Amino acid sequence: MSEEPESKLTLYAALAANLGIAIAKFVAAMITGSSAMLTEGFHSVVDSLNQVLLLYGQKRSNRPPDERHPLGYGRELYFWSFVVAILIFAAGAGISIYEGIAHIRAPEPMRSPVINYAVLAVAILLEGASWTVAMREFGGAKGDQGWWEAIRLSKDPPTFIVLFEDSAAMFGLVVAAIGITLSLLTGDARWDGVASIVIGLVLAAVAFVLARESMDLLIGEPADPAMVAAVRAAIDGRPEVTGVNEITTVHIGPRNIFLGLSVDFEDHVPVGRIEKLIAEAETELRERWPSIRAIYIKPQARRAA
């Protein structure tokens, strides 16, 4: 999937867009009294905070291994990704639904709707630019995989979190515009509140999907099956090896993998030679797959495995 510089570009583009959009939305909400616009303002603030947290998570996850964390800090990015999903649900969806219900119960006549439309137009342009960057980066990284398959298999949360956020934001802007228009055409300001609730429900769905993906990464996901098969073939092809009993892989970061192998060596191979073979195999595997951070090779007879 995406390399770190690319995911950082996506995050910075989204952060810049959301900060500018949030200010414009809040100003428009104060002037016009639009619940949907106020909801969209909170949505942009939450998105901005999310980008800051993901950038912080990327920085923390790049710290080198130490005595306390011998495999490094790569998984810390998955923790912050889970926090982002919770924020989208609690702050984004929660506030949106609350504001929508409050506006339905006590509708407030809309003032200066032209300002709302102007802000929505600017927001769509800025959000569209951020969405385009996210789509281009993720589309280039996914290769021949389908979009949903690439999201499920991705080990780099910022690449798909920003894509989900921007897609939800674009949808929210359209819903807000529809809500404002219906309020003006019908004279019933409650449509503005309905738009806020719809936006909140969409954000809740996005938060659920992101939380599930982040949870899977936190628990531990295996490496690409194609890589696992290639590792098996590389070790199994050595003349001193009878067979590979078991391979265990787990991502300890977007581009960091732990690899464990149980290998059956020929009975006539002396212990000293086995040690040398293991060292050679580790060197070869790291050269072919730099993402392998740690390797553990255990000699084990097939019958014992």
Secondary structure, DSSP 8 states (H G I E B T S, - for coil): ---HHHHHHHHHHHHHHHHHHHHHHHHHHHHH--HHHHHHHHHHHHHHHHHHHHHHHHHHHTS---SS-TT-STTHHHHHHHHHHHHIIIIIIHHHHHHHHHHHHS------HHHHHHHHHHHHHHHHHHHHHHHHHHHHHHTTS-HHHHHHH-S-HHHHHHHHHHHHHHHHHHHHHHHHHHHHHHS-THHHHHHHHHHHHHHHHHHHHHHHHHHHHHH-----HHHHHHHHHHHHTSTTEEEEEEEEEEEEETTEEEEEEEEEE-TTS-HHHHHHHHHHHHHHHHHH-TTEEEEEEEE--TTT-
